[in-house]
Amino acid sequence: MVIPPQRNIPDFLEQCVNAIEGMSPNGMESEGIYRIPANQEEMINLINKFEADSSVHLTHHTQNIYTLAGTLKCFFQKLPDPLISEESAANLLKITGK
């Protein structure tokens, strides 16, 4: 994933996505990467390492795709405001018939 420099994307988010996409052997093809729960201790350690030094490379501290995916999910869950407003989400559900 190449991110143009003018975009304002948090380093953690960029690193997490790049690590998941580049993970060998299967990366994004790994079964259930966002469904299978990650080890909480590994996630906390990874977040702490990144908060202590944002230049740290996440893949140097874990090769577990579920830890990376779980940490990415945690990032989105802790956002103060949702990425998609409730109104937009309701409209999307209406459009898809769900």
N, C-alpha and C positions, 0 to 999 in steps of 0.2 A: 504494500500500500504506500504509494508516494503521496505525501501531503505537501502541497505548495506552501512556501514560507509565509505568505500573507494570511493564511488561515489561523485562527486562534483556537488551537486544540491543545488541551492539557498534555504535558509530556507523558504523564502516567498513562493516559488513554492511548496516545499514539504508540508508546512502547508495548503496551499490552496487546493491542490489535496486531502490531507487526510481529510480535513474538508468537502469537497464536497462528497467524497466517504462515509464518516461516518455520514452524516447528516440524521437525522430521520425526518419523517418516511420513505421517499422514496429515498433520496439521488440522485444517478445517474439515477433513473427511473423517476425523475421529468420531466414533459413535457417541452421541449424547453429550457433547462437550459443555453445553449450557444446561443440561438436564441432570447429569450425574453430579452429586454434591462434591465439593472440594474439601480437603482436609483443612479445618478451621485454623489450626496452629500454623500450618504452612502459609495460609493466606495472611494471617496476622504478621508473621515474620517477613513476608514479602512486602507488605505495606509499610512496616516499620523500617525496613532497609531503604525503601524508596523515599520515605519521608525524611530519613537521616541524610540521604545523598541522592538528589534527583538525577544525577548523572549516572547512577548505577544501572547496569544492564540487567533487566529482569531475568533473562535466560541464563545468566551466570549464577542465579540463585535458585532456580527451579527448572526442571525439564518436564514437569508435570503439567500437561495441558489443562487438566481439570482445575488445578490451582490457579493458573492464569485466567481461565474463563470465570471461575468463581470470584476472583478478585475484580475482574471487569464488571461482573454483575453487581458486586458490592459497591463499586464506584457509582454506578447509575442509581442504585437504591438510596445512596446517601446524598444525592443531589437535593438542594433545598427546594427546587421547583422541577416538576416533571418536564421531560423533553417535549412531550406532546400534551397539550392542554386537555382538560376533561372534555371540553366542547369539541375539539378536533377528534379526540378518541371516540366520542359518541358518534360523530359524523362518519368516521371511518367504519365503525361497526355497522352503522345503518347502511352504508354503501355496500359492504360485503355481505349483508343479510344475516349478521350474527347478533 
